[in-house]
Amino acid sequence: MSVTLKPNLIDVDEQQLIFHLHNEQISYILGVETGNVLAHLYFGPRVRGYHGERRYPRIDRGFSGNLPDTLDRTYSKDDLPQEYGGNNTGDYRQPAAIIKAANGARTVDFRYQDCRLEAGKPNLTGLPQTYVEDEDEAQTLIVTLVDDVIDITLELAYTIYRDRPVITRSARFINQSEEMVDLEKAASMQLDLPTQPLDAISLPGSYARERQLTRQRLHRGVTQFESRRGGSSHHMNPFVALAEPQTTEFSGNVMGALLIYSGNHQFSLERDPIGQTRLTVGINEYNFDWQLTAGQSFQTPEVALVYSTDGLNGMSQAYHQLLRERVARGQYKNELRPVLINNWEATYFDFDADKIQSILDAASPLGIEMFVLDDGWFGHRNDDNSSLGDWSVNRKKLPAGLADISKRTHDKGMRFGLWFEPENVSADSTMFKEHPDWVLGVPNRGRTLSRNEYVLDFSQPAVVDNLFEQMTAVLDEVPIDYIKWDMNRNLTEVYSPHSVSDQEGETSHRFILGVYDLMERLTKRYPQILFEGCSGGGGRFDAGLMYYMPQSWPSDNNDPVERLRIQYGTSLVYPISAITAHVGTSPDELLGRSTTMAMRSAVAMSGTLGYELDAAKLSAADREAVQQQVAFYKQHRRLIQYGTFYRLESPFESNTVAWMFVSPDQKEALLYTFVILGAVQPEPHITKLAGLNPDQNYVEEATTEVYGGDELMQLGLYTTPVQTSDFMAQIRYFKVQD
Ligand code: DGJ
């Protein structure tokens, strides 16, 4: 019998104390420097081995101190590239951790102690994370550092996957002392990159304008991307990429850092006086103070690092696969996602069973597969001023209850979905009247209202249990196939009336842990339910949520021009199967802009398709168009949702936008082109395709023309027909010639 041993992924040189994590694509190297300081040596394309070329050059740098009790003036922690810098011991750059000891000192100095290797990847209890399905697909290096004055041990975990250009990192603090310490900052990772020009690519935004891809050259000083809002936020996604300046969508080196977390986050990039760049990623230190009592440990969230030598598309594709295959869980992670219709923009709060029936009657012949009943079905909610927290059906509106709506939907051969907003409560609700102390708030201070709601204190287990009971009461009684989980405000007065006052710095993290706990319990109990994340549109579109919910609503903005940018930016990290996209009305409900059905549908058919309109009010022409869209989408849905996605031309740079989907075997492709504004004399525009097999010929379905894959990628295609009007969209399907 012959056994094939899979090659080792981590080399440990026990003499030199060099650790080399490698696979076919990447290498990550770290080592122990003078004084047992853990140094960063390399992250990039795979190298076979390491021969000491990154040993840090010694030079006396004035005003940078040296290690205590040594006479070597040429070695300083202030410039040494490190893996996890301390505080107040001569490294003046951003610290990775700040720990206040019992004596009030905030001095942190971690030194190497030892290391161990583990097969696969250890579980981070209570947190979302990447995982392995088979122990052999990854290996983990755990490096133990210690600050022996405050007696805290730090375990840095590094996992490398065998077949992905991915390293994951996280940190765990263990208090070995007899006293309590305050963790005031506990980054998940830090990494010091050598001197070189770098661009930071981030995803800032706002409500209804999420994830606007932004690229900026890093200059001296600190550039910070963060959320202090209690959620990952519309305003700054928990992701940053560092690209060499010449990197494009298709070529060049880029490294991504994605925090798998849905709460306050902080990405800081410090370009030091000699041009080195320190990247620090983790929970935001803002209002953070975790009391680590004797013997206790604190586990940080995880960061997924990706390295691509194939430009931004290469990085995005690695993230898409990772998030789809090793973050998303449950039966839907590889399943085709249903085409849905949602009643929100069709009815808002003004619906009854007849109205819903009319939508069902109109939607089902169009091929739409699921109806989602949005906000307003519970308590006495007729607008957004009441009833959050009272999760039982509004019998005035729906006298026969939810079971009746579910049955009506199922009778039409469609699945039934329902909206919840579990984390908030209305002042006008039974829950708030009975449990005013279940709400975040600071004694003797007013509570900030937002959309007329308060935030429930999910750091209290009793609150989480109550929501679990209320939701399971509905879900056990009514056949429900899908849940849209909304969250319509940010956190304020982040104080838990039930914790002792000096634990306040823990509340925002404990809040998110409570949210994860509820999500874990519900998704485990109802594996047949498809969950979709939402937060006033895309306020919590992050990898943390993807661990529980394989898809998410990226924005309330359905205007297709705005959506081009939102979906383009979102695709930088998140897979297409996770990005839901609905055809709205024209004029658009939020923006009021009138656009073509062709553009609205092509943008929506670039994600997980749905409709956000009253199907009963569609014109005959639009009905026919929708029927065709749904049929076309179903035919190509696997290619769209699970194919390889290429961004070709950016809506942030040009009036013509293009992207495409290629099947994993390169036998099929869909090319989408959009021309936003028309022109009297349009310039001829050529789009070059990507990801095809250059040696194969492809037939374009609509024209039956045959082109070589090499031609499509090198010569490209004109955008035709040449149109002078606004909002043109075209989808072209290509298949390998038999
Ligand atoms: C915000 C969501 O993004 C919308 O789709 C809708 O569900 C409303 N909330 C309902 O209040």
Residues whose N, C-alpha, C, O or C-beta is under 5 A from the ligand:
A	BS01	DGJ	W344 D374 D375 D486 C534 G536 G537 D556
